Amino acid sequence: MKFRSFTLIFLLAVAWMVNARPAGGGLGDALKQIVDAVSKLFEGSATFFHPATEGGAIGSCGPHESDTSRIVALNKDQYGDLNAKSSWCGKEVLIMSGDKWTTAVITDACPGCKQYSLDLTPAVFKDLGDLDKGVLPIKWCVIGDKGCKKPSKGGSKHHGKDEDDEHT
């Protein structure tokens, strides 16, 4: 228990130092990457795409995709080789924006997305905000990784489908 408390205090201190550093990269960016890697919580932007007309109906990971699929495309920096199936394929992610959250499965790559950002289908994006916004700030993690759990059913912040629903 003491180790977990120490670890949490350490991570909070590092996060505070990262936020307190002036913009411009350097040590602050390196520390942010360490915090992200340890906490497995990523901060980026969410955009949305129409699979059939923007990239094709078959995602980089293989399954067919549509506007109603509960899937996301992962940024190229994390996805890796765009010509191969990534180790991220098939992982379920928890995506949060403000007080809203939803879940989806990684089945595609987004070559134009910045690091830690996701491209969502309209069905997933609508869970977090209005399509008219186009871009939303998000935090996300892989469900089952350290510290990332799906919120309990019935929560007022959940706008996605229940865990028993299909992803495509």
DSSP file (Angstrom, degrees, kcal/mol; ACC not computed):
  #  RESIDUE AA STRUCTURE BP1 BP2  ACC     N-H-->O    O-->H-N    N-H-->O    O-->H-N    TCO  KAPPA ALPHA  PHI   PSI    X-CA   Y-CA   Z-CA
    1    1 A M     >        0   0    0      0, 0.0     4,-2.2     0, 0.0     5,-0.2   0.000 360.0 360.0 360.0 -40.8    0.0    0.0    0.0
    2    2 A K  H  >  +     0   0    0      1,-0.2     4,-2.8     2,-0.2     5,-0.2   0.895 360.0  52.9 -64.4 -38.1    2.9    2.4    0.8
    3    3 A F  H  > S+     0   0    0      2,-0.2     4,-2.8     1,-0.2    -1,-0.2   0.917 108.9  48.8 -62.8 -43.3    4.5    1.6   -2.5
    4    4 A R  H  > S+     0   0    0      2,-0.2     4,-2.5     1,-0.2    -1,-0.2   0.905 112.3  48.8 -63.4 -40.9    1.3    2.5   -4.4
    5    5 A S  H  X S+     0   0    0     -4,-2.2     4,-2.6     2,-0.2    -2,-0.2   0.926 112.6  47.9 -64.1 -44.4    0.9    5.7   -2.4
    6    6 A F  H  X S+     0   0    0     -4,-2.8     4,-2.8     1,-0.2    -2,-0.2   0.923 111.8  50.2 -61.0 -44.3    4.5    6.6   -3.2
    7    7 A T  H  X S+     0   0    0     -4,-2.8     4,-2.7     2,-0.2    -2,-0.2   0.919 111.3  48.4 -61.1 -44.5    4.1    5.8   -6.8
    8    8 A L  H  X S+     0   0    0     -4,-2.5     4,-2.5     2,-0.2    -1,-0.2   0.924 112.8  47.6 -62.3 -44.9    1.0    8.0   -7.1
    9    9 A I  H  X S+     0   0    0     -4,-2.6     4,-2.4     2,-0.2    -2,-0.2   0.914 112.4  50.4 -62.6 -42.4    2.7   10.9   -5.3
   10   10 A F  H  X S+     0   0    0     -4,-2.8     4,-2.6     2,-0.2    -2,-0.2   0.937 111.3  47.5 -60.0 -47.7    5.7   10.5   -7.6
   11   11 A L  H  X S+     0   0    0     -4,-2.7     4,-2.7     1,-0.2    -2,-0.2   0.892 112.0  49.9 -63.2 -39.8    3.5   10.5  -10.7
   12   12 A L  H  X S+     0   0    0     -4,-2.5     4,-2.4     2,-0.2    -1,-0.2   0.902 111.3  49.6 -64.7 -40.1    1.6   13.5   -9.5
   13   13 A A  H  X S+     0   0    0     -4,-2.4     4,-2.4     2,-0.2    -2,-0.2   0.920 112.5  46.8 -64.5 -43.8    4.8   15.4   -8.8
   14   14 A V  H  X S+     0   0    0     -4,-2.6     4,-2.5     2,-0.2    -2,-0.2   0.920 112.0  50.7 -64.0 -43.2    6.2   14.5  -12.3
   15   15 A A  H  X S+     0   0    0     -4,-2.7     4,-2.3     1,-0.2    -2,-0.2   0.900 110.2  50.1 -61.3 -40.2    2.9   15.6  -13.9
   16   16 A W  H  X S+     0   0    0     -4,-2.4     4,-1.9     2,-0.2    -1,-0.2   0.915 110.4  49.8 -63.9 -42.4    3.0   18.9  -12.0
   17   17 A M  H  X S+     0   0    0     -4,-2.4     4,-1.0     2,-0.2    -2,-0.2   0.898 109.9  51.1 -63.4 -39.7    6.6   19.5  -13.1
   18   18 A V  H >< S+     0   0    0     -4,-2.5     3,-0.6     1,-0.2    -1,-0.2   0.929 113.1  44.5 -63.1 -44.9    5.7   18.7  -16.7
   19   19 A N  H 3< S+     0   0    0     -4,-2.3    -1,-0.2     1,-0.2    -2,-0.2   0.788 110.9  55.1 -70.3 -26.8    2.8   21.2  -16.6
   20   20 A A  H 3< S+     0   0    0     -4,-1.9    -1,-0.2    -5,-0.2    -2,-0.2   0.658  88.3  96.5 -81.4 -15.7    4.9   23.8  -14.9
   21   21 A R  S << S-     0   0    0     -4,-1.0     3,-0.1    -3,-0.6     4,-0.1  -0.451  84.5-104.9 -74.7 144.9    7.7   23.8  -17.5
   22   22 A P        -     0   0    0      0, 0.0     3,-0.2     0, 0.0     6,-0.2  -0.322  43.1 -96.3 -65.1 152.9    7.5   26.4  -20.3
   23   23 A A  S    S+     0   0    0      1,-0.2    -4,-0.0    -4,-0.1     3,-0.0  -0.301  88.9  86.2 -65.9 153.2    6.4   25.3  -23.7
   24   24 A G  S    S-     0   0    0     -3,-0.1     2,-0.2     2,-0.1    -1,-0.2   0.447  86.2-105.0 132.4   4.7    9.0   24.4  -26.2
   25   25 A G    >   +     0   0    0     -3,-0.2     3,-0.9     1,-0.1     2,-0.2  -0.564  69.9 109.2  91.8-148.3    9.9   20.8  -25.7
   26   26 A G  T 3> S-     0   0    0      1,-0.2     4,-1.7    -2,-0.2     3,-0.4  -0.451  94.8  -4.2  73.3-139.8   13.0   19.5  -24.0
   27   27 A L  H 3> S+     0   0    0      1,-0.2     4,-2.7     2,-0.2    -1,-0.2   0.833 130.4  60.5 -60.0 -36.5   12.8   17.9  -20.6
   28   28 A G  H <> S+     0   0    0     -3,-0.9     4,-2.2     1,-0.2    -1,-0.2   0.912 106.1  46.5 -59.5 -44.1    9.1   18.6  -20.2
   29   29 A D  H  > S+     0   0    0     -3,-0.4     4,-2.1     2,-0.2    -1,-0.2   0.899 112.3  50.7 -65.0 -40.5    8.2   16.6  -23.3
   30   30 A A  H  X S+     0   0    0     -4,-1.7     4,-1.8     1,-0.2    -2,-0.2   0.923 111.6  47.3 -64.2 -43.7   10.4   13.7  -22.2
   31   31 A L  H  X S+     0   0    0     -4,-2.7     4,-2.7     1,-0.2    -1,-0.2   0.891 109.3  54.2 -65.3 -38.6    8.8   13.7  -18.7
   32   32 A K  H  X S+     0   0    0     -4,-2.2     4,-2.7     1,-0.2    -1,-0.2   0.907 107.7  50.5 -61.7 -40.8    5.3   13.8  -20.2
   33   33 A Q  H  X S+     0   0    0     -4,-2.1     4,-2.3     2,-0.2    -1,-0.2   0.883 110.6  49.7 -64.6 -37.2    6.2   10.8  -22.3
   34   34 A I  H  X S+     0   0    0     -4,-1.8     4,-2.5     2,-0.2     5,-0.2   0.935 111.7  47.7 -66.1 -45.4    7.4    8.9  -19.2
   35   35 A V  H  X S+     0   0    0     -4,-2.7     4,-3.0     1,-0.2     5,-0.3   0.925 112.7  49.4 -60.7 -44.6    4.3    9.8  -17.3
   36   36 A D  H  X S+     0   0    0     -4,-2.7     4,-2.2     1,-0.2     5,-0.4   0.909 111.9  48.4 -61.0 -42.4    2.1    8.7  -20.2
   37   37 A A  H  < S+     0   0    0     -4,-2.3    -1,-0.2     2,-0.2    -2,-0.2   0.901 115.9  43.0 -66.9 -40.3    3.9    5.4  -20.5
   38   38 A V  H  < S+     0   0    0     -4,-2.5    -2,-0.2     1,-0.2    -1,-0.2   0.923 123.0  36.5 -71.9 -44.0    3.7    4.7  -16.8
   39   39 A S  H  < S-     0   0    0     -4,-3.0    -2,-0.2    -5,-0.2    -1,-0.2   0.712  94.1-142.3 -82.7 -19.5    0.1    5.7  -16.4
   40   40 A K     <  +     0   0    0     -4,-2.2     2,-0.5    -5,-0.3   102,-0.4   0.733  58.5 129.9  61.9  23.7   -1.0    4.4  -19.8
   41   41 A L        -     0   0    0     -5,-0.4     2,-0.4    -6,-0.3    -1,-0.2  -0.948  42.4-161.1-109.0 123.6   -3.3    7.4  -20.1
   42   42 A F  E     -A  140   0A   0     98,-3.2    98,-2.5    -2,-0.5     2,-0.5  -0.836   6.1-155.3-108.9 141.6   -2.9    9.2  -23.4
   43   43 A E  E     +A  139   0A   0     -2,-0.4     2,-0.2    96,-0.2    96,-0.2  -0.962  39.2 111.1-115.8 130.4   -4.0   12.8  -24.2
   44   44 A G  E     -A  138   0A   0     94,-2.2    94,-2.6    -2,-0.5     2,-0.3  -0.764  59.9 -66.9-162.7-151.2   -4.8   13.8  -27.7
   45   45 A S  E     -A  137   0A   0     92,-0.2    73,-2.0    -2,-0.2     2,-0.5  -0.913  30.3-141.6-122.5 149.4   -7.5   14.9  -30.0
   46   46 A A  E     +Ab 136 118A   0     90,-3.1    90,-2.1    -2,-0.3     2,-0.3  -0.941  24.1 167.9-110.0 132.4  -10.5   13.0  -31.5
   47   47 A T  E     - b   0 119A   0     71,-1.8    73,-3.5    -2,-0.5     2,-0.3  -0.740  25.4-126.9-123.6 177.4  -11.6   13.5  -35.0
   48   48 A F  E     - b   0 120A   0     86,-0.4     2,-0.3    -2,-0.3    73,-0.2  -0.953  19.9-173.2-131.8 156.1  -14.1   11.4  -37.0
   49   49 A F        -     0   0    0     71,-2.2     6,-0.0    -2,-0.3    -2,-0.0  -0.945  28.3-123.8-140.9 159.9  -14.0    9.7  -40.4
   50   50 A H    >>  -     0   0    0     -2,-0.3     4,-2.2     1,-0.2     3,-1.1  -0.905  23.8-155.5-105.7 103.4  -16.4    7.8  -42.7
   51   51 A P  T 34>S+     0   0    0      0, 0.0     5,-1.2     0, 0.0     7,-0.2   0.838  86.7  54.0 -51.2 -44.2  -14.7    4.4  -43.3
   52   52 A A  T 345S+     0   0    0      1,-0.2     5,-0.3     5,-0.1     3,-0.2   0.830 123.0  26.5 -64.3 -31.9  -16.3    3.6  -46.6
   53   53 A T  T <45S+     0   0    0     -3,-1.1     2,-0.4     1,-0.2    -1,-0.2   0.566 118.9  56.1-109.0 -10.8  -15.3    6.9  -48.3
   54   54 A E  T  <5S-     0   0    0     -4,-2.2    -1,-0.2     2,-0.1    -2,-0.1  -0.716 132.1 -19.5-125.0  80.3  -12.1    7.8  -46.3
   55   55 A G  T   5S-     0   0    0     -2,-0.4     3,-0.2    -3,-0.2    -3,-0.1   0.148 110.7 -78.7 111.6 -19.1   -9.6    5.0  -46.4
   56   56 A G      < -     0   0    0     -5,-1.2    -3,-0.2    -6,-0.3    -2,-0.1  -0.123  42.4 -85.1 106.3 155.9  -11.9    2.1  -47.4
   57   57 A A  S    S+     0   0    0     -5,-0.3     8,-3.3     7,-0.1     2,-0.6   0.561 109.3  72.3 -77.3  -8.8  -14.4   -0.2  -45.7
   58   58 A I  B    S-H   64   0B   0      6,-0.2     6,-0.2    -3,-0.2    -1,-0.1  -0.942  79.9-141.8-110.0 120.7  -11.6   -2.6  -44.6
   59   59 A G    >   -     0   0    0      4,-2.3     3,-1.5    -2,-0.6    49,-0.2  -0.182  28.0-100.2 -75.4 169.5   -9.4   -1.3  -41.8
   60   60 A S  T 3  S+     0   0    0      1,-0.3    48,-0.2    49,-0.1    -1,-0.1   0.759 124.4  52.9 -59.9 -26.4   -5.7   -1.8  -41.4
   61   61 A C  T 3  S-     0   0    0     46,-2.1    -1,-0.3     2,-0.1    47,-0.1   0.568 120.3-107.6 -88.2 -10.0   -6.4   -4.5  -38.8
   62   62 A G  S <  S+     0   0    0     -3,-1.5    -2,-0.1    45,-0.4    45,-0.1  -0.213  75.6 114.1 120.8 -46.7   -8.7   -6.4  -41.2
   63   63 A P        -     0   0    0      0, 0.0    -4,-2.3     0, 0.0    -1,-0.3  -0.196  69.8-102.6 -67.8 155.3  -12.4   -6.1  -40.2
   64   64 A H  B     -H   58   0B   0     -6,-0.2     2,-0.3     1,-0.0    -6,-0.2  -0.456  41.0-157.2 -69.4 146.7  -15.0   -4.3  -42.3
   65   65 A E        +     0   0    0     -8,-3.3     2,-0.3    -2,-0.1   103,-0.1  -0.936  16.5 172.8-130.0 149.7  -15.9   -0.9  -41.0
   66   66 A S    >   -     0   0    0     -2,-0.3     3,-1.5   -15,-0.1     5,-0.2  -0.899  51.1 -91.8-143.2 174.6  -18.9    1.4  -41.3
   67   67 A D  T 3  S+     0   0    0     -2,-0.3    56,-1.8     1,-0.3    57,-0.2   0.753 126.6  49.3 -60.5 -23.7  -20.1    4.7  -39.9
   68   68 A T  T 3  S+     0   0    0     54,-0.1    -1,-0.3    55,-0.1     2,-0.1   0.455  83.9 115.5 -97.3  -1.4  -21.9    2.8  -37.2
   69   69 A S  S <  S-     0   0    0     -3,-1.5     2,-1.3     1,-0.1    55,-0.4  -0.398  70.1-129.7 -66.3 145.4  -19.0    0.5  -36.2
   70   70 A R        +     0   0    0     97,-2.4    35,-1.8    53,-0.1     2,-0.3  -0.510  68.7 116.0 -94.4  64.3  -17.7    1.0  -32.6
   71   71 A I  E     -c  105   0A   0     -2,-1.3    50,-1.4    33,-0.3     2,-0.3  -0.837  48.1-153.5-132.5 165.4  -14.1    1.4  -33.8
   72   72 A V  E     -cD 106 120A   0     33,-2.1    35,-2.1    -2,-0.3    36,-1.1  -0.948  16.7-129.9-135.1 157.6  -11.3    3.8  -33.9
   73   73 A A  E     -cD 108 119A   0     46,-3.0    46,-2.5    -2,-0.3    36,-0.3  -0.941  28.2-136.6-106.3 131.1   -8.2    4.4  -36.0
   74   74 A L  E     -cD 109 118A   0     34,-2.7    36,-3.2    -2,-0.5    44,-0.2  -0.629  25.9 -98.8 -90.0 143.2   -5.0    4.8  -34.1
   75   75 A N  E  >  -c  110   0A   0     42,-1.3     4,-2.6    -2,-0.3     3,-0.5  -0.185  32.8-115.6 -57.4 152.2   -2.4    7.5  -34.9
   76   76 A K  H  > S+     0   0    0     34,-1.2     4,-2.3    37,-0.5    -1,-0.1   0.807 109.9  62.9 -65.0 -31.7    0.6    6.4  -37.0
   77   77 A D  H  4 S+     0   0    0     36,-0.4    -1,-0.2     1,-0.2    38,-0.1   0.901 116.1  30.0 -62.2 -40.2    3.2    7.0  -34.3
   78   78 A Q  H  4 S+     0   0    0     -3,-0.5    -2,-0.2     1,-0.1    -1,-0.2   0.836 116.8  58.1 -86.1 -35.2    1.6    4.5  -32.0
   79   79 A Y  H  < S-     0   0    0     -4,-2.6     2,-0.3     1,-0.2     8,-0.3   0.910  89.3-163.4 -62.0 -43.2    0.2    2.1  -34.7
   80   80 A G     <  +     0   0    0     -4,-2.3     2,-0.3    -5,-0.2    -1,-0.2  -0.757  55.3  29.2  96.3-142.7    3.7    1.6  -36.2
   81   81 A D    >   -     0   0    0     -2,-0.3     3,-1.7     1,-0.2    -4,-0.0  -0.379  63.9-156.3 -60.7 113.5    4.2    0.1  -39.7
   82   82 A L  T 3  S+     0   0    0     -2,-0.3    -1,-0.2     1,-0.3    27,-0.1   0.633  90.9  59.5 -69.2 -12.8    1.1    1.2  -41.7
   83   83 A N  T 3  S+     0   0    0      2,-0.1     2,-0.3     0, 0.0    -1,-0.3   0.316 104.8  56.3 -96.1   7.7    1.7   -1.8  -44.1
   84   84 A A  S <  S-     0   0    0     -3,-1.7     2,-0.4    -4,-0.0   -24,-0.0  -0.901  93.9 -93.4-134.8 162.6    1.4   -4.4  -41.3
   85   85 A K        -     0   0    0     -2,-0.3   -24,-0.1   -24,-0.1     2,-0.1  -0.664  48.3-133.9 -76.6 126.7   -1.1   -5.4  -38.7
   86   86 A S    >   -     0   0    0     -2,-0.4     3,-1.2     1,-0.1    -6,-0.1  -0.392  14.6-122.2 -82.3 156.3   -0.3   -3.6  -35.4
   87   87 A S  T 3  S+     0   0    0     -8,-0.3    -1,-0.1     1,-0.2    -8,-0.1   0.647 113.1  65.8 -68.2 -14.1    0.0   -5.1  -31.9
   88   88 A W  T >  S+     0   0    0     -9,-0.3     3,-2.0   -10,-0.1    18,-0.3   0.679  75.0 116.9 -78.5 -19.2   -2.7   -2.5  -31.0
   89   89 A C  T <  S+     0   0    0     -3,-1.2    18,-0.2     1,-0.3     3,-0.1  -0.231  79.5  13.8 -56.7 133.1   -5.3   -4.2  -33.3
   90   90 A G  T 3  S+     0   0    0     16,-3.2     2,-0.3     1,-0.3    -1,-0.3   0.373  89.1 137.7  86.0  -4.3   -8.3   -5.5  -31.5
   91   91 A K    <   -     0   0    0     -3,-2.0    15,-2.5    15,-0.3     2,-0.4  -0.577  50.9-132.1 -78.9 136.3   -7.6   -3.6  -28.2
   92   92 A E  E     -E  105   0A   0     -2,-0.3    51,-2.2    51,-0.3     2,-0.4  -0.724  25.4-160.9 -87.5 134.2  -10.6   -2.1  -26.5
   93   93 A V  E     -EF 104 142A   0     11,-3.2    11,-1.7    -2,-0.4     2,-0.5  -0.890  17.4-139.9-119.7 147.6  -10.1    1.5  -25.4
   94   94 A L  E     -EF 103 141A   0     47,-2.6    47,-1.8    -2,-0.4     2,-0.4  -0.919  24.7-165.0 -99.8 125.5  -11.9    3.8  -23.0
   95   95 A I  E     -EF 102 140A   0      7,-2.9     7,-2.0    -2,-0.5     2,-0.4  -0.957   5.2-171.8-119.5 130.0  -12.2    7.3  -24.4
   96   96 A M  E     +EF 101 139A   0     43,-3.1    43,-2.1    -2,-0.4     2,-0.3  -0.955  13.1 172.3-124.9 139.9  -13.0   10.3  -22.3
   97   97 A S  E >   -E  100   0A   0      3,-2.4     3,-2.1    -2,-0.4     2,-0.2  -0.908  69.2 -44.3-144.2 115.5  -13.9   13.9  -23.2
   98   98 A G  T 3  S-     0   0    0     -2,-0.3    30,-0.0     1,-0.3    40,-0.0  -0.472 123.6 -23.2  61.5-127.9  -15.1   16.3  -20.5
   99   99 A D  T 3  S+     0   0    0     -2,-0.2     2,-0.3    29,-0.1    -1,-0.3   0.260 121.6  91.1 -98.5  12.3  -17.6   14.4  -18.4
  100  100 A K  E <   + E   0  97A   0     -3,-2.1    -3,-2.4    28,-0.1     2,-0.3  -0.787  50.0 178.3-108.7 151.7  -18.5   11.9  -21.2
  101  101 A W  E     +gE 158  96A   0     56,-2.0    58,-1.9    -2,-0.3    59,-0.4  -0.981   5.9 167.3-146.8 158.6  -17.0    8.5  -22.0
  102  102 A T  E     - E   0  95A   0     -7,-2.0    -7,-2.9    -2,-0.3     2,-0.3  -0.944  24.0-124.9-157.0 173.8  -17.3    5.7  -24.4
  103  103 A T  E     + E   0  94A   0     -2,-0.3     2,-0.3    -9,-0.2    58,-0.3  -0.929  28.1 160.0-128.1 155.0  -15.5    2.5  -25.5
  104  104 A A  E     - E   0  93A   0    -11,-1.7   -11,-3.2    -2,-0.3     2,-0.4  -0.945  33.9-109.3-159.5 174.2  -14.4    1.3  -28.9
  105  105 A V  E     -cE  71  92A   0    -35,-1.8   -33,-2.1    -2,-0.3     2,-0.6  -0.937  27.4-119.6-118.3 138.0  -12.0   -1.1  -30.5
  106  106 A I  E     +c   72   0A   0    -15,-2.5   -16,-3.2    -2,-0.4   -15,-0.3  -0.649  50.6 144.9 -75.4 117.4   -8.8   -0.2  -32.5
  107  107 A T  E     +     0   0A   0    -35,-2.1   -46,-2.1    -2,-0.6   -45,-0.4   0.298  57.2  36.9-133.4   6.1   -9.2   -1.7  -36.0
  108  108 A D  E     -c   73   0A   0    -36,-1.1   -34,-2.7   -48,-0.2     2,-0.3  -0.937  68.0-118.0-153.1 170.1   -7.5    0.9  -38.2
  109  109 A A  E     -c   74   0A   0    -36,-0.3   -34,-0.2    -2,-0.3   -49,-0.1  -0.882  12.6-150.5-114.8 148.9   -4.6    3.3  -38.6
  110  110 A C  E >   -c   75   0A   0    -36,-3.2   -34,-1.2    -2,-0.3     3,-1.2  -0.879   9.2-174.1-119.8  96.8   -4.8    7.1  -39.0
  111  111 A P  T 3  S+     0   0    0      0, 0.0    -1,-0.1     0, 0.0   -34,-0.0   0.795  85.6  47.1 -61.2 -28.9   -1.8    8.3  -41.0
  112  112 A G  T 3  S+     0   0    0      2,-0.0     2,-0.2   -36,-0.0   -37,-0.1   0.475  88.3 105.6 -93.6  -2.5   -2.8   12.0  -40.5
  113  113 A C    <   -     0   0    0     -3,-1.2   -37,-0.5   -39,-0.1   -36,-0.4  -0.556  69.9-121.4 -81.9 141.9   -3.5   11.9  -36.8
  114  114 A K    >   -     0   0    0     -2,-0.2     3,-2.2     1,-0.2   -69,-0.2  -0.320  50.5 -66.5 -73.3 162.6   -1.0   13.4  -34.3
  115  115 A Q  T 3  S+     0   0    0      1,-0.3    -1,-0.2   -38,-0.1     3,-0.1  -0.205 122.8  12.3 -53.0 137.5    0.6   11.3  -31.6
  116  116 A Y  T 3  S+     0   0    0      1,-0.3    -1,-0.3   -72,-0.1     2,-0.2   0.444 102.5 121.6  72.1   5.1   -1.9   10.0  -29.0
  117  117 A S    <   -     0   0    0     -3,-2.2   -42,-1.3   -73,-0.2     2,-0.3  -0.625  47.2-152.4 -97.4 158.4   -4.9   11.1  -31.1
  118  118 A L  E     -bD  46  74A   0    -73,-2.0   -71,-1.8    -2,-0.2     2,-0.6  -0.949  11.0-143.2-128.9 147.1   -7.7    8.9  -32.4
  119  119 A D  E     -bD  47  73A   0    -46,-2.5   -46,-3.0    -2,-0.3   -71,-0.2  -0.964  29.9-163.1-108.3 119.5   -9.9    9.0  -35.5
  120  120 A L  E     -bD  48  72A   0    -73,-3.5   -71,-2.2    -2,-0.6   -48,-0.2  -0.653  21.2-112.7-104.7 154.7  -13.4    7.8  -34.5
  121  121 A T    >>  -     0   0    0    -50,-1.4     4,-2.6    -2,-0.2     3,-0.5  -0.480  41.6-104.7 -72.6 159.1  -16.4    6.6  -36.5
  122  122 A P  H 3> S+     0   0    0      0, 0.0     4,-2.6     0, 0.0     5,-0.2   0.867 121.0  58.6 -54.1 -37.3  -19.4    9.0  -36.3
  123  123 A A  H 3> S+     0   0    0    -56,-1.8     4,-0.6   -54,-0.2   -55,-0.1   0.900 111.8  39.4 -61.0 -40.9  -21.1    6.6  -33.9
  124  124 A V  H X> S+     0   0    0     -3,-0.5     3,-0.9   -55,-0.4     4,-0.6   0.908 114.1  53.4 -75.3 -43.0  -18.3    6.7  -31.4
  125  125 A F  H >X S+     0   0    0     -4,-2.6     4,-1.9     1,-0.3     3,-1.7   0.900 102.5  58.7 -58.9 -42.4  -17.7   10.5  -31.8
  126  126 A K  H 3< S+     0   0    0     -4,-2.6    -1,-0.3     1,-0.3    -2,-0.2   0.767  95.5  64.3 -61.2 -25.7  -21.4   11.3  -31.1
  127  127 A D  H << S+     0   0    0     -3,-0.9    -1,-0.3    -4,-0.6   -26,-0.2   0.792 113.7  33.0 -64.7 -26.1  -21.0    9.6  -27.7
  128  128 A L  H << S-     0   0    0     -3,-1.7     2,-0.3    -4,-0.6    -2,-0.2   0.691 129.8 -30.1-105.0 -24.6  -18.5   12.3  -26.8
  129  129 A G  S  < S-     0   0    0     -4,-1.9    -1,-0.3     7,-0.0     2,-0.2  -0.986  76.4 -57.0-177.9 177.7  -19.8   15.4  -28.6
  130  130 A D    >>  -     0   0    0     -2,-0.3     3,-1.8     1,-0.1     4,-0.6  -0.524  39.1-131.0 -77.0 137.7  -21.6   16.9  -31.5
  131  131 A L  G >4 S+     0   0    0      1,-0.3     3,-0.7    -2,-0.2    -1,-0.1   0.786 104.2  71.3 -58.1 -27.6  -20.2   16.1  -35.0
  132  132 A D  G 34 S+     0   0    0      1,-0.2    -1,-0.3     2,-0.1     3,-0.1   0.767  88.7  62.5 -61.9 -24.9  -20.4   19.8  -35.8
  133  133 A K  G <4 S-     0   0    0     -3,-1.8     2,-1.2     1,-0.1    -1,-0.2   0.888  81.7-168.4 -68.0 -38.1  -17.4   20.3  -33.4
  134  134 A G    <<  +     0   0    0     -3,-0.7   -86,-0.4    -4,-0.6     2,-0.4  -0.120  63.8  46.8  80.4 -41.6  -15.2   18.2  -35.6
  135  135 A V        -     0   0    0     -2,-1.2   -88,-0.2   -88,-0.1   -90,-0.0  -0.999  63.4-176.7-137.5 135.8  -12.4   17.9  -33.0
  136  136 A L  E     -A   46   0A   0    -90,-2.1   -90,-3.1    -2,-0.4     2,-0.3  -0.980  30.2-117.3-129.9 143.4  -12.6   17.1  -29.3
  137  137 A P  E     -A   45   0A   0      0, 0.0     2,-0.3     0, 0.0   -92,-0.2  -0.638  45.6-177.8 -73.8 137.0   -9.8   17.0  -26.7
  138  138 A I  E     -A   44   0A   0    -94,-2.6   -94,-2.2    -2,-0.3     2,-0.4  -0.931  30.4-157.5-135.7 159.1   -9.6   13.4  -25.3
  139  139 A K  E     +AF  43  96A   0    -43,-2.1   -43,-3.1    -2,-0.3     2,-0.3  -0.981  29.2 172.1-125.5 141.1   -7.9   11.2  -22.8
  140  140 A W  E     -AF  42  95A   0    -98,-2.5   -98,-3.2    -2,-0.4     2,-0.3  -0.985  15.2-179.3-150.6 159.2   -7.9    7.5  -23.5
  141  141 A C  E     - F   0  94A   0    -47,-1.8   -47,-2.6    -2,-0.3     2,-0.6  -0.965  38.0 -96.5-151.9 164.2   -6.4    4.2  -22.3
  142  142 A V  E >   - F   0  93A   0   -102,-0.4     3,-2.3    -2,-0.3   -49,-0.3  -0.778  45.2-117.7 -88.4 121.2   -6.5    0.5  -23.2
  143  143 A I  T 3  S+     0   0    0    -51,-2.2   -51,-0.3    -2,-0.6     6,-0.2  -0.368 101.2  27.1 -61.2 129.3   -9.0   -1.3  -21.0
  144  144 A G  T 3  S+     0   0    0      4,-2.5    -1,-0.3     1,-0.5     3,-0.1   0.094  94.6 114.3 102.1 -21.2   -7.3   -3.9  -18.9
  145  145 A D  S X  S-     0   0    0     -3,-2.3     3,-2.6     1,-0.2    -1,-0.5  -0.357  88.5 -59.5 -74.0 164.9   -3.9   -2.0  -18.9
  146  146 A K  T 3  S-     0   0    0      1,-0.3    -1,-0.2    -3,-0.1    -4,-0.1  -0.186 124.1  -1.6 -49.0 120.6   -2.7   -0.7  -15.6
  147  147 A G  T 3  S+     0   0    0      1,-0.1     2,-0.7    -3,-0.1    -1,-0.3   0.484 102.6 115.0  79.1   3.5   -5.2    1.8  -14.1
  148  148 A C    <   +     0   0    0     -3,-2.6    -4,-2.5    -6,-0.2     2,-0.4  -0.892  33.8 157.4-114.5 107.1   -7.7    1.6  -17.0
  149  149 A K        -     0   0    0     -2,-0.7     3,-0.1    -6,-0.2    -6,-0.1  -0.951  45.8-109.8-126.2 146.4  -11.1    0.1  -16.2
  150  150 A K        -     0   0    0     -2,-0.4     3,-0.1     1,-0.1   -47,-0.0  -0.593  44.6-111.0 -70.2 128.7  -14.4    0.4  -17.9
  151  151 A P        -     0   0    0      0, 0.0     3,-0.1     0, 0.0    -1,-0.1  -0.204  45.6 -85.1 -57.0 154.6  -16.7    2.5  -15.7
  152  152 A S    >   -     0   0    0      1,-0.1     3,-1.2     2,-0.1     6,-0.1  -0.241  52.5 -93.1 -63.5 151.0  -19.6    0.6  -14.1
  153  153 A K  T 3  S+     0   0    0      1,-0.2    -1,-0.1    -3,-0.1     3,-0.1  -0.204 107.8  34.2 -58.9 152.4  -22.8    0.2  -16.2
  154  154 A G  T 3  S+     0   0    0      1,-0.3    -1,-0.2    -3,-0.1    -2,-0.1   0.437  77.9 149.9  83.6  -1.3  -25.5    2.7  -15.7
  155  155 A G    X   -     0   0    0     -3,-1.2     3,-1.4     1,-0.1    -1,-0.3  -0.399  52.4-129.9 -65.4 142.0  -23.1    5.6  -15.1
  156  156 A S  T 3  S+     0   0    0      1,-0.3    -1,-0.1    -3,-0.1    -3,-0.0   0.678 105.0  59.7 -68.3 -15.5  -24.6    8.9  -16.2
  157  157 A K  T 3  S+     0   0    0    -57,-0.1   -56,-2.0     2,-0.0     2,-0.5   0.580  80.6 101.3 -89.0  -9.1  -21.4    9.7  -18.1
  158  158 A H  B <   +g  101   0A   0     -3,-1.4   -56,-0.2   -58,-0.2     4,-0.0  -0.638  32.8 161.4 -82.3 125.4  -21.6    6.7  -20.4
  159  159 A H        +     0   0    0    -58,-1.9   -57,-0.2    -2,-0.5    -1,-0.1   0.283  51.8  81.4-122.5   6.4  -23.0    7.4  -23.8
  160  160 A G  S    S-     0   0    0    -59,-0.4     2,-0.1     1,-0.2   -56,-0.1  -0.224  88.9 -71.9 -99.2-168.2  -21.7    4.3  -25.6
  161  161 A K        -     0   0    0    -58,-0.3    -1,-0.2     1,-0.1   -58,-0.1  -0.469  54.9 -93.8 -85.1 159.3  -23.0    0.8  -25.9
  162  162 A D    >   -     0   0    0     -2,-0.1     3,-2.1     1,-0.1    -1,-0.1  -0.264  40.1-103.2 -68.4 160.5  -23.0   -1.7  -23.1
  163  163 A E  T 3  S+     0   0    0      1,-0.3    -1,-0.1   -13,-0.0    -2,-0.1   0.681 118.8  61.0 -62.2 -18.6  -20.0   -4.1  -22.9
  164  164 A D  T 3  S+     0   0    0      2,-0.1    -1,-0.3     0, 0.0     2,-0.1   0.608  84.8  99.2 -83.7 -11.3  -22.1   -7.0  -24.3
  165  165 A D  S <  S-     0   0    0     -3,-2.1     2,-0.1     1,-0.1    -4,-0.0  -0.358  81.0-104.3 -75.0 156.3  -22.8   -5.1  -27.6
  166  166 A E        -     0   0    0      1,-0.1    -1,-0.1    -2,-0.1    -5,-0.1  -0.387  16.6-138.1 -78.1 159.4  -20.8   -5.9  -30.7
  167  167 A H              0   0    0      1,-0.1   -97,-2.4    -2,-0.1   -62,-0.2   0.570 360.0 360.0 -95.9 -12.0  -18.0   -3.6  -31.9
  168  168 A T              0   0    0    -99,-0.2    -1,-0.1  -103,-0.1  -100,-0.1   0.390 360.0 360.0-128.7 360.0  -18.7   -3.7  -35.6
